[in-house]
């Protein structure tokens, strides 16, 4: 009995030693990731197009994001604003804007101007979701006067669109979860 | 004619046979004996002894003695009951006048077993064991394991909402507390503060806690203590016996059921348990906690073979499934969202209707545990013991995601683990020792398909250890010493932000040692002093975590530079009767930990496309924890008992010269219980009025938390239990329970939910357990 017991114990111990000792994880395809926010302002009549870009290819952590502006915002101009979201981490890159359009009722963008450009850069919604509530992928932007300030663009997932002020672009009562929140320096010349 | 003669002859023979048989069937046998307390052999006066087959019984005299006459030879089920004790069913053979001593477990004091004798498998450490017995488990039915444990002073819970709670022993939790599930250390994703242990408390007949210094036999993770879930010995009875239990609760409209059955065959003894629970949204005094429902299913089986005196074998398997909703309003994005959530009186997404629906965010866990134990007795004083445990833990966590990805887990982990422990035990007159070797393997895999970079990498953890425990007994004193040496190897395959796989191999050699002294100062007062040193290597999450941890809404970063944690702890426990009616137990401790590993909030926020996130990094600091808990039980009269418990921990982050995060505040519990016996058809009525108070935690570093700790609060609970008897003498227990009777609004410091919502309001329960 004694030897039987020991043999049994030994064979188990040997079995245990054969358990694998290498791991090869599968690198996930981060299809939900948003790496790029482009906010493009095209003048309604003539003038220069302005593009604000927030780029963070490697997601949270890793290298710091790159925030850039191409073009100059001119005073006294009306622009058509178009916001695009991309996932450029994979190859080919993915258009996240389409996902937002497909779930327009569950999303809303908010544009908040602060600093010296308050009242000088006015942004209003130019699109509606299936419930006739604002979405914000398309906007109307008009500028008056000069100054420098900040623009914060926020995308909320599952906000309460019927809460007070939300349909006019006030984020205070919106709730929901932030999918993007980016800041740009604004200069109106 | 001949045939009639034969018939006559046969009938005569038959009559003679019957007569002889009746004559030999002496129905004048006497069963006499005594009913005593299992712990101190004290006589239990007026206990009842009832023979089920005969539907008759008797009441013991004031010395616990009884006599039952006119019994025919045979085997009988005998139910022994006593006021304030759990009734016990004995199956005995009565062939001649028999004198029998019946033992009952008196549940008056729910703890204190200073085991001066007993073999190594029973006295797991030198410290006192605080046990919650079946009776108390019944009175706490419908609660989670961790919540049940809080009836032991010094044990608190770390929570993430009403369903998710982890046990905390003297301020230690997670990687520093080991849960021994039927002899096998539970392997789950215990690192997560929002990961509750994957165990149904209904699979255990008793649950105990050792506070501190348990690392020698069960590994260096047991630095803060161990929680033990164990079955009781299955009685030798060839019939199915057991109990079933139903609990209904008003808060969350919770209904649950559990059953246990046992039987002893010639070859093996069997115990089966099964249970389920279903609950919907819980409610605070003012609003529903939307999406906080849960559902559980559990099953377990024990098969043990005791046919040979030399060789005992036991097989155990348990399965636990659990689905937990997480408060919808606690799911937030970045710091802006978090601050907005703080300012709200009622959380976002609160529905004004109750629902059983469990949506995202939620957790789903499957846990399998299989165990094989064998003990081989070389002779009476020495044996070999082998434990093998295999566990599979599958955890899926679902988040609120875009484009129908809600059904796709955001975290999907599969942990396969093995545990092998072999020890040799030998005892002589005053010396006993246990020498053992142990091997553990844990293999963690991120199940592909989440579409999210894993927070915890894939890894394999190989641990080999050897330990030696010796006990030397003298007249009133017992010295225990232990040493453990542990070698650990991690193989980690991490995916970094550039989607590259980087492999690491890390080795650690660590150890633990203890020296304990148990002493009987007088017949009634015992004390234990235990000094231990434990050297705990960092766990994989502490070294390699990387990414956004939704449960804490922060970016967690592991630290590969971490060194082992060195804990020096002195525990002094007291247990004694200071007067015939007063019992006191106390546990005092001093714990100095150098390189105490914790998640430290970093000063700078990390800028991401979703806004700013707080960053938490694992670092080692020098910490000091000191405190204790004390419990006083006083029998005011024969029926009325008052008990009070107080626990307090002072904790300091020495490096930062500040308080330490997540330490339970001062807690005070007062209970008044009134138990009285036979009244009409009710055999026992026990009413408990409870009061508990939690102070405000003021010893904290406000830079390390989002919000100040919540204010002090008190709760009033009340419960009444009735014991009825079936026609066959079996017990039926019925309990009515009210928790947070006054429907107080409060928040708990150790509950992450405090950032978003209040605690649950009053809850009324009906709890029925029937034995057969």
Interface residues (C-beta under 8 A of the other chain):
Chain A: X1 X2 X5 X6 X8 X9 X12 X13 X16 X19 X20 X21 X22 X23 X24 X25 X26 X27 X28 X29 X30 X31 X32 X34 X35 X37 X54 X56 X58 X59 X60 X61 X62 X63 X64 X65 X89 X99 X100 X102 X103 X106 X154 X157 X158 X160 X175 X176 X177 X178 X179 X180 X181 X182
Chain B: X310 X311 X331 X332 X333 X334 X336 X337 X340 X348 X349 X374 X376 X378 X384 X386 X388 X400 X401 X402 X403 X405 X418 X420 X422 X439 X441 X443 X445 X446 X448 X449 X450 X451 X452 X453 X454 X457 X458 X459 X460 X462 X491 X492 X493 X495 X496 X497 X498 X499 X501 X503 X546 X547 X548 X555 X557 X606 X607 X608 X609 X610 X611 X612 X613
